[in-house]
Each structure stands twice: as C-alpha cells, then as structure tokens.
Amino acid sequence: MRERMLAGDLYIPDEELIEHMLRAARLMEAFNTTSAGEPQRQREVLDQLLGAVGEDTYLRPPIRVDYGSHIRIGARSFANYGLVALDVAPITIGDDVQIGTNVQLLTPTHPLDPQLRRDKWEAAKPITIGDNVWLGSGAIVLAGVTIGDNTVVGAGAVVTRDLPANVVAVGNPARVTRAL
C-alpha cells in the first residue's frame, strides 16, 4: 500500500503505514511539547520527524503531519504556529520561505465515487513551494499545487491551482491579482 500511496494511486492504510503514522505522532508530540528554551532539542526532534530540514530553518510548535518523512524544507525558512502539513504525498518547501500561522498544506485526496470513499480508499498529490514564497496566515494549499518562486499568497487564500513565480494571489479560490 505504501508504494501505491507514494505513486499517487488509490490505497488503504495498512499496518506499515499505520506504524509510520504512529512514529510521526510520537515525534510530533515530542517536538510540540519541548520547551522553547531547548532549541537544540527541538531541532533534533524535527530532524528525526521530517525528511529534510535546511540550515537555519525554524518551525514554531505546534505542527501536525501525517508521516513527516515526506516533507522537505529548504534553508532559512520559517513556519509560524500551527502548521498542518499532511504529507501523504511529498511536500517540498524551498529556501527562504515564510509560512504564517495556521497554514495548511494538504496532499490527501479522496475518490468522487461514494462506494470507494465508504470503503476508505484515498490517494494524494504532491505539493511544491518554490524559493522565497510567503504564505499568509490561514492559507490553504491543496493537493497537486505548485507555487512558483517569490510568490506571495494572501492570508486566508485557498490555492486550488498552480501559481506562477513572482505574483501575488489572494481569495478563494486564490487568483493572481498582480505581478511582482
């Protein structure tokens, strides 16, 4: 099932995936409850939880992930309180990215067919965020979206489609309002 999941095919979580999620839950709990006065310990836990974390990158707890290991964050990036990054598919975040409070990066999808949903099948599509992107507080980025370098996504925007580099996008669904 893990191979199906990573390929973007329909899958149902099996024992291996559930164990992987439980590992992530234990590490999330450790990260989210580590004292702010212990930044080295926070970083150690984050390095165990996530697939890759660049130099001088800082995430403020709490964070929520599905697996953690499918998330890669570049150097000098920052995520404020309340990041939700559901990494059923890979989430790639570039260098120098600023992520506001309560941002959601959501790779999971569910079938339109009601019987498949009832049977608990699901799938996912990757999310890619370029370098020097700013995601405003409360922004939601949906499965399969790529956001180009230097783009600004306004607070509360819902990004349902790819955004090019060097633009400002706002609203629900997010729409480009100007070039940078």
Residue pairs with C-beta under 8 A, 6 or more apart in sequence:
1 11
1 12
1 13
1 14
1 16
1 17
2 11
2 14
2 16
2 17
2 20
4 10
4 11
5 11
5 17
5 88
5 89
5 123
5 124
6 70
6 89
8 89
8 123
8 124
8 125
8 126
9 123
10 111
10 116
10 121
10 122
10 123
11 17
11 121
11 122
11 123
12 119
12 120
12 121
12 122
13 21
13 122
20 67
20 69
21 66
21 67
24 49
24 65
24 66
24 67
24 68
24 69
27 45
27 48
27 49
27 68
28 49
28 62
28 63
28 64
28 65
28 68
30 45
31 42
31 45
31 46
31 49
31 61
31 63
32 61
32 62
32 63
33 61
34 41
34 42
34 45
34 61
35 41
36 42
42 61
43 53
46 53
46 59
47 53
49 65
49 68
49 69
50 65
50 68
50 69
50 71
50 72
50 73
51 68
51 69
51 70
51 71
51 72
51 90
52 71
52 72
52 73
53 73
54 73
54 74
54 75
54 76
54 77
54 95
55 75
55 76
56 75
56 76
57 73
57 74
57 75
57 76
57 77
57 78
58 77
58 78
58 79
59 73
59 78
59 79
59 83
60 79
60 80
60 81
61 81
62 81
62 82
63 79
63 82
63 83
63 84
63 85
64 83
64 84
64 85
64 86
65 71
65 84
65 85
65 86
65 87
66 86
66 87
66 88
66 108
67 87
67 88
68 87
69 87
70 87
70 88
70 89
70 90
70 91
71 85
71 87
71 90
71 91
71 93
72 90
72 91
72 92
72 93
73 79
73 93
73 97
74 93
74 94
74 95
74 96
74 97
74 131
75 95
75 96
76 95
76 96
77 93
77 94
77 95
77 96
77 97
77 98
77 99
78 97
78 98
78 99
79 99
79 103
80 99
80 100
80 101
80 103
80 137
81 101
81 102
82 101
82 102
82 103
83 99
83 102
83 103
83 105
84 102
84 103
84 104
84 105
84 106
85 91
85 104
85 105
86 104
86 105
86 106
86 107
86 108
87 105
87 107
88 107
88 108
88 122
88 123
88 124
89 107
89 108
89 124
89 125
89 126
89 127
89 143
90 107
90 126
90 127
91 105
91 107
91 126
91 127
91 128
91 129
92 126
92 127
92 128
92 129
93 99
93 129
94 129
94 130
94 131
94 132
94 133
94 149
95 131
95 132
96 131
96 132
97 129
97 131
97 132
97 133
97 134
97 135
98 133
98 134
98 135
99 135
100 134
100 135
100 136
100 137
100 138
100 139
100 155
101 137
101 138
102 137
102 138
103 135
103 137
103 138
103 139
103 140
103 141
104 139
104 140
104 141
105 127
105 129
105 141
106 127
106 140
106 141
106 142
106 143
107 124
107 125
107 126
107 127
107 143
108 122
108 123
108 124
108 143
109 122
109 123
109 124
109 125
109 143
109 144
110 117
110 121
110 122
110 123
111 117
111 121
111 122
111 123
124 143
125 143
125 144
126 143
126 144
127 141
127 143
127 144
127 145
127 146
128 145
128 146
128 147
129 135
129 141
129 146
129 147
130 146
130 147
130 148
130 149
130 150
130 151
130 165
131 149
131 150
132 149
132 150
133 147
133 148
133 149
133 150
133 151
133 152
133 153
134 151
134 152
134 153
135 141
135 147
135 153
136 152
136 153
136 154
136 155
136 156
136 157
137 155
137 156
138 155
138 156
139 153
139 154
139 155
139 156
139 157
139 158
139 159
140 157
140 158
140 159
141 147
141 153
141 159
142 158
142 159
142 160
145 159
145 160
145 161
145 162
145 163
146 162
146 163
147 153
147 159
147 162
147 163
148 162
148 163
148 164
148 165
148 166
148 167
149 165
149 166
150 165
150 166
150 180
151 163
151 164
151 165
151 166
151 167
151 168
151 169
151 180
152 167
152 168
152 169
152 180
153 159
153 163
153 169
153 170
153 174
154 168
154 169
154 170
154 171
154 174
156 172
157 169
157 170
157 171
157 172
157 174
158 171
158 172
158 173
158 174
159 169
159 173
159 174
160 173
160 174
161 173
161 174
163 169
163 174
163 176
164 176
166 179
166 180
167 176
167 177
167 178
167 179
167 180
168 176
168 177
168 178
168 180
169 175
169 176
169 177
170 177
